[in-house]
Amino acid sequence: MLVKHSDDCVPFVAVDGCVIRELLHPAHGDCELPYSLAIAEVAVAGSTFPHRLDRTEVYFVLEGRGRLHVDERTAELQRGAAALIPAGSTQWIANIGDEVLRFAVLVS
């Protein structure tokens, strides 16, 4: 069994500009998974940079409110919402609430 807590993960700024805490990632050598799991944070009035990944992503909102942009579509997300972002899509998320936007990120 492998157990990790997000508070024990060293935060870093990802290439899209959000703060990430990686819980599970096959590149770390502590697990053999076909995906990674992280907690991302976007500050109040902040947003990530538009970016594109060659992998599918899933966001699950833990706290706050955000507006997710995927290609030409947008959707408002709040606590409890899950969103599937297809591989190859241009995407970014903006914090539209009055608290930190915190969401789990699963990347294939």
Buried (B, 14 or more C-beta within 10 A) or exposed (E): EEEBEBEEBEBEEBEBBBBBBBBBBEEEEEBEEEBBBBBBBBBEEBBBEEEEBEEBBBBBBBEBBBBBBBEEEEEEBEBEBEBEBEEEBEBBBBBBBEEBBBBBBBBE
